[in-house]
Amino acid sequence: MTTTRKIAHNTIAQMIGKVISTLLGLVAVAMLTRYLGAEQFGWYITTITFLLFVGILTDFGMTPVTASMIGEKKYDETKLFKNLFAFRLVTSVFFLGIAPLIALLFPYPVEVKIAIGFSTISFLGIALNQVLVGFYQTKLTMYIQAIGEVVGRIVLVGGLWLFIQKGSSFLPLMGVVAAASVSYTLVMLIWAWKKYEIGFAFDKAIWKAIITKMWPIAISIIFNVVYLKGDTLLLTLFREQTEVGIYGAAYRVIDIMAQTAMMLMGVMLPLLAYSWSKKLKQEFRHRYQLSFDSMMLLAVPMTIGTIVLANKLMGFVAGAEFISSGRPLQILALAVFGVFVGGVFGHVAVAIDKQKQTMWIYISNAFVTLVGYLIFIPLYGMYGAAWMTVFSEMYAGILLFFVIRYYVKENLSFKTFGKIITSGIFMGAALYLLQDLHVLLLILIGIVVYGLAILGTGAISKKTVKEVLTLKP
């Protein structure tokens, strides 16, 4: 089977899993918003955001580091994986262990502080997932990650339904959220345990190599988290929990879209790293262009579709109390495009080992955006937060593009991108003209119109579609 076909099948498996998990995730959000209401859903968002903030601070870029180091093939794969796994466990236990203590200093409701305490278990699972995902990326077996995510979402929806039927309070529901995350991790870990020699190792030379590879990414991520989650975190300090809940409901939709960007580039990263390290210029050029085109193929319809359908989408997902989430969702949809652009060039920076050269982008972005948050969130609340989020994502994406172009010495072709934009406009026009229809029907119509437009403009050839769908080697 060709590499292109392997990537395609791997991506299709992920996309199917992502569609299922996304639908289940939306069901879970619908259950939480309707049952908890805006204020207590704000408690949920505050809990998750606080731990995400700590989690991203201690992320250290383990997923791209794992995929890149395994892709480079400098060390024995089993030995390297054991060291990566041990490194992730030690650092996660230390940093997540102090998170509940830090939360005591914040002016949050008691229920939120308790939820932060026991929810750290779920975030320990998420931290370990980073190494497992990076490992599966290199094996082109990301369907395992998709299965794990779906299992976790089934546990989440099933558990929420059970506890809501019993009339449970906020804290038991947060226990279900934690259990779902642990289930996801266990599926990934059990499969790896059966197929590969999983364990822990403490090799000084490899740990030194991990830290050397990791520290530029880690510093970038530390500043990155300021503009990624700083908006919601500061909103919890300056505004009431009800507004946090309204904004958080919109942000949950955006998070799902951003995960898609990281998923797709995660598949491409080890392949880009291999081509670059072996000086296979033509192969690298092809994969670089393929990465950009594939990401734009998803980014454009997501952005345009979300802007057109935002109000109907939030009303359908979260209920009448959250229809006002549609306005910030329309603004945040613009940030999605920036996330996809930044996802392409940020991952390429890791593949070509130029993380250090991109650090200034994240550092400057953090300072500028933080100042913006501190000015506009107290004045305009969630709208100030949303517009500054758009600025930060666009700022990072555009500057990363210019930096990567300088080091790669390859010019991207924007011919396919132009066709994708044209197709997206056709889709947006159709959705706007038919907006009185039910939102689910509109989504289906959008997919069909966009797909036909993509084929009609030649953004994707029929030959490529045939190759992707052909399962035989």
Contacts in CASP RR format, 6 or more apart in sequence:
PFRMAT RR
TARGET T0000
AUTHOR 0000-0000-0000
METHOD contacts of the structure
MODEL  1
MTTTRKIAHNTIAQMIGKVISTLLGLVAVAMLTRYLGAEQFGWYITTITF
LLFVGILTDFGMTPVTASMIGEKKYDETKLFKNLFAFRLVTSVFFLGIAP
LIALLFPYPVEVKIAIGFSTISFLGIALNQVLVGFYQTKLTMYIQAIGEV
VGRIVLVGGLWLFIQKGSSFLPLMGVVAAASVSYTLVMLIWAWKKYEIGF
AFDKAIWKAIITKMWPIAISIIFNVVYLKGDTLLLTLFREQTEVGIYGAA
YRVIDIMAQTAMMLMGVMLPLLAYSWSKKLKQEFRHRYQLSFDSMMLLAV
PMTIGTIVLANKLMGFVAGAEFISSGRPLQILALAVFGVFVGGVFGHVAV
AIDKQKQTMWIYISNAFVTLVGYLIFIPLYGMYGAAWMTVFSEMYAGILL
FFVIRYYVKENLSFKTFGKIITSGIFMGAALYLLQDLHVLLLILIGIVVY
GLAILGTGAISKKTVKEVLTLKP
1 9 0 8 1.000
1 473 0 8 1.000
2 467 0 8 1.000
3 271 0 8 1.000
4 290 0 8 1.000
4 467 0 8 1.000
4 468 0 8 1.000
5 467 0 8 1.000
5 468 0 8 1.000
5 470 0 8 1.000
6 140 0 8 1.000
7 140 0 8 1.000
7 267 0 8 1.000
7 268 0 8 1.000
7 271 0 8 1.000
8 467 0 8 1.000
8 468 0 8 1.000
9 468 0 8 1.000
9 471 0 8 1.000
10 140 0 8 1.000
10 141 0 8 1.000
10 142 0 8 1.000
10 143 0 8 1.000
10 267 0 8 1.000
11 142 0 8 1.000
11 264 0 8 1.000
11 267 0 8 1.000
11 294 0 8 1.000
12 468 0 8 1.000
13 142 0 8 1.000
13 143 0 8 1.000
13 146 0 8 1.000
14 142 0 8 1.000
14 143 0 8 1.000
14 145 0 8 1.000
14 146 0 8 1.000
14 263 0 8 1.000
14 264 0 8 1.000
14 267 0 8 1.000
16 146 0 8 1.000
17 143 0 8 1.000
17 146 0 8 1.000
17 147 0 8 1.000
17 149 0 8 1.000
17 150 0 8 1.000
18 146 0 8 1.000
18 149 0 8 1.000
18 259 0 8 1.000
18 260 0 8 1.000
18 263 0 8 1.000
20 150 0 8 1.000
20 153 0 8 1.000
21 146 0 8 1.000
21 149 0 8 1.000
21 150 0 8 1.000
21 152 0 8 1.000
21 153 0 8 1.000
22 256 0 8 1.000
24 150 0 8 1.000
24 153 0 8 1.000
24 154 0 8 1.000
24 156 0 8 1.000
24 157 0 8 1.000
25 153 0 8 1.000
25 156 0 8 1.000
25 157 0 8 1.000
25 256 0 8 1.000
26 256 0 8 1.000
26 317 0 8 1.000
27 157 0 8 1.000
28 153 0 8 1.000
28 156 0 8 1.000
28 157 0 8 1.000
28 160 0 8 1.000
29 249 0 8 1.000
29 252 0 8 1.000
29 317 0 8 1.000
29 318 0 8 1.000
30 317 0 8 1.000
30 318 0 8 1.000
30 319 0 8 1.000
31 157 0 8 1.000
31 160 0 8 1.000
31 161 0 8 1.000
31 164 0 8 1.000
32 41 0 8 1.000
32 44 0 8 1.000
32 160 0 8 1.000
32 173 0 8 1.000
33 41 0 8 1.000
33 249 0 8 1.000
33 317 0 8 1.000
33 318 0 8 1.000
33 319 0 8 1.000
33 321 0 8 1.000
33 322 0 8 1.000
34 318 0 8 1.000
34 319 0 8 1.000
34 321 0 8 1.000
35 164 0 8 1.000
35 173 0 8 1.000
36 42 0 8 1.000
36 43 0 8 1.000
36 44 0 8 1.000
36 170 0 8 1.000
36 173 0 8 1.000
37 321 0 8 1.000
38 241 0 8 1.000
38 242 0 8 1.000
38 245 0 8 1.000
38 246 0 8 1.000
38 321 0 8 1.000
38 322 0 8 1.000
39 240 0 8 1.000
39 241 0 8 1.000
39 242 0 8 1.000
39 245 0 8 1.000
40 170 0 8 1.000
40 241 0 8 1.000
41 245 0 8 1.000
41 248 0 8 1.000
41 249 0 8 1.000
42 241 0 8 1.000
42 242 0 8 1.000
42 244 0 8 1.000
42 245 0 8 1.000
42 248 0 8 1.000
43 109 0 8 1.000
43 111 0 8 1.000
43 112 0 8 1.000
43 115 0 8 1.000
43 170 0 8 1.000
43 241 0 8 1.000
44 115 0 8 1.000
44 170 0 8 1.000
44 173 0 8 1.000
44 174 0 8 1.000
44 177 0 8 1.000
44 245 0 8 1.000
45 232 0 8 1.000
45 236 0 8 1.000
45 244 0 8 1.000
45 245 0 8 1.000
45 247 0 8 1.000
45 248 0 8 1.000
45 249 0 8 1.000
45 251 0 8 1.000
46 108 0 8 1.000
46 112 0 8 1.000
46 236 0 8 1.000
46 241 0 8 1.000
46 244 0 8 1.000
47 112 0 8 1.000
47 115 0 8 1.000
47 116 0 8 1.000
47 119 0 8 1.000
47 174 0 8 1.000
48 119 0 8 1.000
48 177 0 8 1.000
49 229 0 8 1.000
49 232 0 8 1.000
49 233 0 8 1.000
49 236 0 8 1.000
50 99 0 8 1.000
50 103 0 8 1.000
50 106 0 8 1.000
50 108 0 8 1.000
50 112 0 8 1.000
50 116 0 8 1.000
50 233 0 8 1.000
50 236 0 8 1.000
51 96 0 8 1.000
51 99 0 8 1.000
51 116 0 8 1.000
51 119 0 8 1.000
51 120 0 8 1.000
51 123 0 8 1.000
52 123 0 8 1.000
52 229 0 8 1.000
53 225 0 8 1.000
53 229 0 8 1.000
53 230 0 8 1.000
53 233 0 8 1.000
54 95 0 8 1.000
54 96 0 8 1.000
54 99 0 8 1.000
54 102 0 8 1.000
54 123 0 8 1.000
55 95 0 8 1.000
55 96 0 8 1.000
55 123 0 8 1.000
55 126 0 8 1.000
55 127 0 8 1.000
56 221 0 8 1.000
56 224 0 8 1.000
56 225 0 8 1.000
56 228 0 8 1.000
56 229 0 8 1.000
57 95 0 8 1.000
57 221 0 8 1.000
57 222 0 8 1.000
57 225 0 8 1.000
58 91 0 8 1.000
58 92 0 8 1.000
58 95 0 8 1.000
58 96 0 8 1.000
58 127 0 8 1.000
59 127 0 8 1.000
59 130 0 8 1.000
59 218 0 8 1.000
59 221 0 8 1.000
60 91 0 8 1.000
60 214 0 8 1.000
60 217 0 8 1.000
60 218 0 8 1.000
60 221 0 8 1.000
61 130 0 8 1.000
61 214 0 8 1.000
61 217 0 8 1.000
61 218 0 8 1.000
61 221 0 8 1.000
62 84 0 8 1.000
62 87 0 8 1.000
62 88 0 8 1.000
62 127 0 8 1.000
62 130 0 8 1.000
62 131 0 8 1.000
62 134 0 8 1.000
62 214 0 8 1.000
63 130 0 8 1.000
63 131 0 8 1.000
63 133 0 8 1.000
63 134 0 8 1.000
63 137 0 8 1.000
63 262 0 8 1.000
63 266 0 8 1.000
64 134 0 8 1.000
64 217 0 8 1.000
64 266 0 8 1.000
64 269 0 8 1.000
64 347 0 8 1.000
64 350 0 8 1.000
65 84 0 8 1.000
65 210 0 8 1.000
65 213 0 8 1.000
65 214 0 8 1.000
65 217 0 8 1.000
65 350 0 8 1.000
66 81 0 8 1.000
66 84 0 8 1.000
66 130 0 8 1.000
66 131 0 8 1.000
66 133 0 8 1.000
66 134 0 8 1.000
66 135 0 8 1.000
66 137 0 8 1.000
66 138 0 8 1.000
67 134 0 8 1.000
67 135 0 8 1.000
67 137 0 8 1.000
67 138 0 8 1.000
67 266 0 8 1.000
67 269 0 8 1.000
67 270 0 8 1.000
67 273 0 8 1.000
68 213 0 8 1.000
68 269 0 8 1.000
68 270 0 8 1.000
68 273 0 8 1.000
68 350 0 8 1.000
68 351 0 8 1.000
68 353 0 8 1.000
69 75 0 8 1.000
69 80 0 8 1.000
69 84 0 8 1.000
69 209 0 8 1.000
69 210 0 8 1.000
69 213 0 8 1.000
70 77 0 8 1.000
70 80 0 8 1.000
70 81 0 8 1.000
70 134 0 8 1.000
70 135 0 8 1.000
70 138 0 8 1.000
70 270 0 8 1.000
71 138 0 8 1.000
71 270 0 8 1.000
71 273 0 8 1.000
71 274 0 8 1.000
71 277 0 8 1.000
72 273 0 8 1.000
72 274 0 8 1.000
72 277 0 8 1.000
73 274 0 8 1.000
74 209 0 8 1.000
75 206 0 8 1.000
75 209 0 8 1.000
78 196 0 8 1.000
78 197 0 8 1.000
79 201 0 8 1.000
79 203 0 8 1.000
79 206 0 8 1.000
80 206 0 8 1.000
81 131 0 8 1.000
81 135 0 8 1.000
81 196 0 8 1.000
81 198 0 8 1.000
82 197 0 8 1.000
82 198 0 8 1.000
82 199 0 8 1.000
82 200 0 8 1.000
82 201 0 8 1.000
83 201 0 8 1.000
83 202 0 8 1.000
83 203 0 8 1.000
83 206 0 8 1.000
83 207 0 8 1.000
83 210 0 8 1.000
84 131 0 8 1.000
84 135 0 8 1.000
84 210 0 8 1.000
85 128 0 8 1.000
85 131 0 8 1.000
85 198 0 8 1.000
85 199 0 8 1.000
85 200 0 8 1.000
86 199 0 8 1.000
86 200 0 8 1.000
86 201 0 8 1.000
86 202 0 8 1.000
87 207 0 8 1.000
87 210 0 8 1.000
88 127 0 8 1.000
88 128 0 8 1.000
88 130 0 8 1.000
88 131 0 8 1.000
89 127 0 8 1.000
89 128 0 8 1.000
89 200 0 8 1.000
91 127 0 8 1.000
92 123 0 8 1.000
92 124 0 8 1.000
92 125 0 8 1.000
92 127 0 8 1.000
92 128 0 8 1.000
93 124 0 8 1.000
96 120 0 8 1.000
96 123 0 8 1.000
96 124 0 8 1.000
96 127 0 8 1.000
97 120 0 8 1.000
99 116 0 8 1.000
99 117 0 8 1.000
99 120 0 8 1.000
99 123 0 8 1.000
100 113 0 8 1.000
100 116 0 8 1.000
100 117 0 8 1.000
100 120 0 8 1.000
103 112 0 8 1.000
103 113 0 8 1.000
103 116 0 8 1.000
103 117 0 8 1.000
104 113 0 8 1.000
106 113 0 8 1.000
106 236 0 8 1.000
106 237 0 8 1.000
107 237 0 8 1.000
108 116 0 8 1.000
108 236 0 8 1.000
109 241 0 8 1.000
111 170 0 8 1.000
111 171 0 8 1.000
114 171 0 8 1.000
115 170 0 8 1.000
115 171 0 8 1.000
115 174 0 8 1.000
118 174 0 8 1.000
118 175 0 8 1.000
118 178 0 8 1.000
119 174 0 8 1.000
119 175 0 8 1.000
119 177 0 8 1.000
119 178 0 8 1.000
121 178 0 8 1.000
121 181 0 8 1.000
121 182 0 8 1.000
122 177 0 8 1.000
122 178 0 8 1.000
122 179 0 8 1.000
122 180 0 8 1.000
122 181 0 8 1.000
122 182 0 8 1.000
123 181 0 8 1.000
125 181 0 8 1.000
125 182 0 8 1.000
125 184 0 8 1.000
125 185 0 8 1.000
126 181 0 8 1.000
126 185 0 8 1.000
128 185 0 8 1.000
128 189 0 8 1.000
129 145 0 8 1.000
129 184 0 8 1.000
129 185 0 8 1.000
129 188 0 8 1.000
132 145 0 8 1.000
132 185 0 8 1.000
132 188 0 8 1.000
132 189 0 8 1.000
132 192 0 8 1.000
133 142 0 8 1.000
133 145 0 8 1.000
133 188 0 8 1.000
133 266 0 8 1.000
134 266 0 8 1.000
135 192 0 8 1.000
136 142 0 8 1.000
136 144 0 8 1.000
136 145 0 8 1.000
136 188 0 8 1.000
136 192 0 8 1.000
137 266 0 8 1.000
137 267 0 8 1.000
137 269 0 8 1.000
137 270 0 8 1.000
138 270 0 8 1.000
140 267 0 8 1.000
142 263 0 8 1.000
142 267 0 8 1.000
144 187 0 8 1.000
144 188 0 8 1.000
144 191 0 8 1.000
144 192 0 8 1.000
145 188 0 8 1.000
147 187 0 8 1.000
147 191 0 8 1.000
148 183 0 8 1.000
148 184 0 8 1.000
148 187 0 8 1.000
148 188 0 8 1.000
149 184 0 8 1.000
151 183 0 8 1.000
151 184 0 8 1.000
151 187 0 8 1.000
152 180 0 8 1.000
152 181 0 8 1.000
152 183 0 8 1.000
152 184 0 8 1.000
152 187 0 8 1.000
153 180 0 8 1.000
155 176 0 8 1.000
155 179 0 8 1.000
155 180 0 8 1.000
155 183 0 8 1.000
156 176 0 8 1.000
156 177 0 8 1.000
156 180 0 8 1.000
158 176 0 8 1.000
159 176 0 8 1.000
159 179 0 8 1.000
159 180 0 8 1.000
160 173 0 8 1.000
160 176 0 8 1.000
163 172 0 8 1.000
163 173 0 8 1.000
163 176 0 8 1.000
164 173 0 8 1.000
189 198 0 8 1.000
192 198 0 8 1.000
216 355 0 8 1.000
216 356 0 8 1.000
216 359 0 8 1.000
217 350 0 8 1.000
217 355 0 8 1.000
219 359 0 8 1.000
219 362 0 8 1.000
219 363 0 8 1.000
220 355 0 8 1.000
220 358 0 8 1.000
220 359 0 8 1.000
220 361 0 8 1.000
220 362 0 8 1.000
220 363 0 8 1.000
221 362 0 8 1.000
223 359 0 8 1.000
223 362 0 8 1.000
223 363 0 8 1.000
223 365 0 8 1.000
223 366 0 8 1.000
223 367 0 8 1.000
224 362 0 8 1.000
224 365 0 8 1.000
224 366 0 8 1.000
224 396 0 8 1.000
226 366 0 8 1.000
226 369 0 8 1.000
226 370 0 8 1.000
227 365 0 8 1.000
227 366 0 8 1.000
227 369 0 8 1.000
227 370 0 8 1.000
227 388 0 8 1.000
227 389 0 8 1.000
227 392 0 8 1.000
227 393 0 8 1.000
227 396 0 8 1.000
228 392 0 8 1.000
230 370 0 8 1.000
230 373 0 8 1.000
231 373 0 8 1.000
231 377 0 8 1.000
231 385 0 8 1.000
231 386 0 8 1.000
231 388 0 8 1.000
231 389 0 8 1.000
232 244 0 8 1.000
232 247 0 8 1.000
232 248 0 8 1.000
232 251 0 8 1.000
232 385 0 8 1.000
234 373 0 8 1.000
234 374 0 8 1.000
234 377 0 8 1.000
234 385 0 8 1.000
235 243 0 8 1.000
235 244 0 8 1.000
235 247 0 8 1.000
235 377 0 8 1.000
235 381 0 8 1.000
235 382 0 8 1.000
235 385 0 8 1.000
236 244 0 8 1.000
238 377 0 8 1.000
238 378 0 8 1.000
238 381 0 8 1.000
239 377 0 8 1.000
239 381 0 8 1.000
239 382 0 8 1.000
243 381 0 8 1.000
243 382 0 8 1.000
246 322 0 8 1.000
246 324 0 8 1.000
246 325 0 8 1.000
246 328 0 8 1.000
246 382 0 8 1.000
247 325 0 8 1.000
247 328 0 8 1.000
247 382 0 8 1.000
247 385 0 8 1.000
247 386 0 8 1.000
248 325 0 8 1.000
249 314 0 8 1.000
249 317 0 8 1.000
249 318 0 8 1.000
249 322 0 8 1.000
249 325 0 8 1.000
250 310 0 8 1.000
250 314 0 8 1.000
250 325 0 8 1.000
250 326 0 8 1.000
250 328 0 8 1.000
250 329 0 8 1.000
250 332 0 8 1.000
250 386 0 8 1.000
251 328 0 8 1.000
251 332 0 8 1.000
253 306 0 8 1.000
253 313 0 8 1.000
253 314 0 8 1.000
253 317 0 8 1.000
253 329 0 8 1.000
253 332 0 8 1.000
254 329 0 8 1.000
254 332 0 8 1.000
254 333 0 8 1.000
254 335 0 8 1.000
254 336 0 8 1.000
257 302 0 8 1.000
257 306 0 8 1.000
257 336 0 8 1.000
257 339 0 8 1.000
258 336 0 8 1.000
258 339 0 8 1.000
260 298 0 8 1.000
260 302 0 8 1.000
261 295 0 8 1.000
261 298 0 8 1.000
261 299 0 8 1.000
261 339 0 8 1.000
261 340 0 8 1.000
261 343 0 8 1.000
262 343 0 8 1.000
264 291 0 8 1.000
264 294 0 8 1.000
264 295 0 8 1.000
264 298 0 8 1.000
265 291 0 8 1.000
265 295 0 8 1.000
265 343 0 8 1.000
265 344 0 8 1.000
265 347 0 8 1.000
266 347 0 8 1.000
268 287 0 8 1.000
268 290 0 8 1.000
268 291 0 8 1.000
268 294 0 8 1.000
268 347 0 8 1.000
269 347 0 8 1.000
269 350 0 8 1.000
269 351 0 8 1.000
271 287 0 8 1.000
272 284 0 8 1.000
272 287 0 8 1.000
272 288 0 8 1.000
272 291 0 8 1.000
272 347 0 8 1.000
272 348 0 8 1.000
272 351 0 8 1.000
272 352 0 8 1.000
273 350 0 8 1.000
273 351 0 8 1.000
273 352 0 8 1.000
274 280 0 8 1.000
275 283 0 8 1.000
275 284 0 8 1.000
275 287 0 8 1.000
276 284 0 8 1.000
276 351 0 8 1.000
276 352 0 8 1.000
276 353 0 8 1.000
284 410 0 8 1.000
285 410 0 8 1.000
288 348 0 8 1.000
288 408 0 8 1.000
288 410 0 8 1.000
288 412 0 8 1.000
289 412 0 8 1.000
289 413 0 8 1.000
291 344 0 8 1.000
291 347 0 8 1.000
291 348 0 8 1.000
292 344 0 8 1.000
292 412 0 8 1.000
292 417 0 8 1.000
293 416 0 8 1.000
293 417 0 8 1.000
293 420 0 8 1.000
293 459 0 8 1.000
295 340 0 8 1.000
295 341 0 8 1.000
295 343 0 8 1.000
295 344 0 8 1.000
296 340 0 8 1.000
296 416 0 8 1.000
296 417 0 8 1.000
296 420 0 8 1.000
297 420 0 8 1.000
297 454 0 8 1.000
297 459 0 8 1.000
297 460 0 8 1.000
298 340 0 8 1.000
299 336 0 8 1.000
299 337 0 8 1.000
299 338 0 8 1.000
299 339 0 8 1.000
299 340 0 8 1.000
299 341 0 8 1.000
300 337 0 8 1.000
300 420 0 8 1.000
300 421 0 8 1.000
300 423 0 8 1.000
300 424 0 8 1.000
301 423 0 8 1.000
301 424 0 8 1.000
301 427 0 8 1.000
301 446 0 8 1.000
301 450 0 8 1.000
302 333 0 8 1.000
302 336 0 8 1.000
303 333 0 8 1.000
303 334 0 8 1.000
303 336 0 8 1.000
303 337 0 8 1.000
304 424 0 8 1.000
304 425 0 8 1.000
304 427 0 8 1.000
304 428 0 8 1.000
305 333 0 8 1.000
305 427 0 8 1.000
305 428 0 8 1.000
305 431 0 8 1.000
305 446 0 8 1.000
306 313 0 8 1.000
306 329 0 8 1.000
306 330 0 8 1.000
306 333 0 8 1.000
306 336 0 8 1.000
307 330 0 8 1.000
307 333 0 8 1.000
307 334 0 8 1.000
308 428 0 8 1.000
308 431 0 8 1.000
308 432 0 8 1.000
308 435 0 8 1.000
309 431 0 8 1.000
309 435 0 8 1.000
309 439 0 8 1.000
309 442 0 8 1.000
309 443 0 8 1.000
310 326 0 8 1.000
310 327 0 8 1.000
310 329 0 8 1.000
310 330 0 8 1.000
310 333 0 8 1.000
311 323 0 8 1.000
311 326 0 8 1.000
311 327 0 8 1.000
312 435 0 8 1.000
312 439 0 8 1.000
312 442 0 8 1.000
313 326 0 8 1.000
313 329 0 8 1.000
313 439 0 8 1.000
314 322 0 8 1.000
314 323 0 8 1.000
314 325 0 8 1.000
314 326 0 8 1.000
314 329 0 8 1.000
315 322 0 8 1.000
315 323 0 8 1.000
315 325 0 8 1.000
315 326 0 8 1.000
316 439 0 8 1.000
316 440 0 8 1.000
318 325 0 8 1.000
327 383 0 8 1.000
328 382 0 8 1.000
328 383 0 8 1.000
328 385 0 8 1.000
328 386 0 8 1.000
331 383 0 8 1.000
331 386 0 8 1.000
331 387 0 8 1.000
331 389 0 8 1.000
331 390 0 8 1.000
332 386 0 8 1.000
332 389 0 8 1.000
332 390 0 8 1.000
334 390 0 8 1.000
334 394 0 8 1.000
335 386 0 8 1.000
335 389 0 8 1.000
335 390 0 8 1.000
335 392 0 8 1.000
335 393 0 8 1.000
335 394 0 8 1.000
336 393 0 8 1.000
337 393 0 8 1.000
337 394 0 8 1.000
338 393 0 8 1.000
338 394 0 8 1.000
338 396 0 8 1.000
338 397 0 8 1.000
339 393 0 8 1.000
341 394 0 8 1.000
341 397 0 8 1.000
341 398 0 8 1.000
341 400 0 8 1.000
341 401 0 8 1.000
342 393 0 8 1.000
342 396 0 8 1.000
342 397 0 8 1.000
342 400 0 8 1.000
342 401 0 8 1.000
343 397 0 8 1.000
343 400 0 8 1.000
345 397 0 8 1.000
345 400 0 8 1.000
345 401 0 8 1.000
345 403 0 8 1.000
345 404 0 8 1.000
346 358 0 8 1.000
346 400 0 8 1.000
346 404 0 8 1.000
348 404 0 8 1.000
348 408 0 8 1.000
349 355 0 8 1.000
349 357 0 8 1.000
349 358 0 8 1.000
349 400 0 8 1.000
349 403 0 8 1.000
349 404 0 8 1.000
352 404 0 8 1.000
352 407 0 8 1.000
352 408 0 8 1.000
354 403 0 8 1.000
354 404 0 8 1.000
354 407 0 8 1.000
357 403 0 8 1.000
357 407 0 8 1.000
358 400 0 8 1.000
358 403 0 8 1.000
358 404 0 8 1.000
361 395 0 8 1.000
361 396 0 8 1.000
361 399 0 8 1.000
361 400 0 8 1.000
361 403 0 8 1.000
362 396 0 8 1.000
365 392 0 8 1.000
365 395 0 8 1.000
365 396 0 8 1.000
365 399 0 8 1.000
368 392 0 8 1.000
368 395 0 8 1.000
369 388 0 8 1.000
369 391 0 8 1.000
369 392 0 8 1.000
369 395 0 8 1.000
372 388 0 8 1.000
373 385 0 8 1.000
373 388 0 8 1.000
376 384 0 8 1.000
376 385 0 8 1.000
376 387 0 8 1.000
376 388 0 8 1.000
377 384 0 8 1.000
377 385 0 8 1.000
377 388 0 8 1.000
405 411 0 8 1.000
405 412 0 8 1.000
416 459 0 8 1.000
418 459 0 8 1.000
419 454 0 8 1.000
419 457 0 8 1.000
419 458 0 8 1.000
419 459 0 8 1.000
420 454 0 8 1.000
420 459 0 8 1.000
422 453 0 8 1.000
422 457 0 8 1.000
423 450 0 8 1.000
423 451 0 8 1.000
423 453 0 8 1.000
423 454 0 8 1.000
423 457 0 8 1.000
423 459 0 8 1.000
424 450 0 8 1.000
424 453 0 8 1.000
426 449 0 8 1.000
426 450 0 8 1.000
426 453 0 8 1.000
427 446 0 8 1.000
427 449 0 8 1.000
427 450 0 8 1.000
427 453 0 8 1.000
428 446 0 8 1.000
428 449 0 8 1.000
430 445 0 8 1.000
430 446 0 8 1.000
430 449 0 8 1.000
431 442 0 8 1.000
431 445 0 8 1.000
431 446 0 8 1.000
431 449 0 8 1.000
434 442 0 8 1.000
434 445 0 8 1.000
435 442 0 8 1.000
437 445 0 8 1.000
454 460 0 8 1.000
455 462 0 8 1.000
455 465 0 8 1.000
END
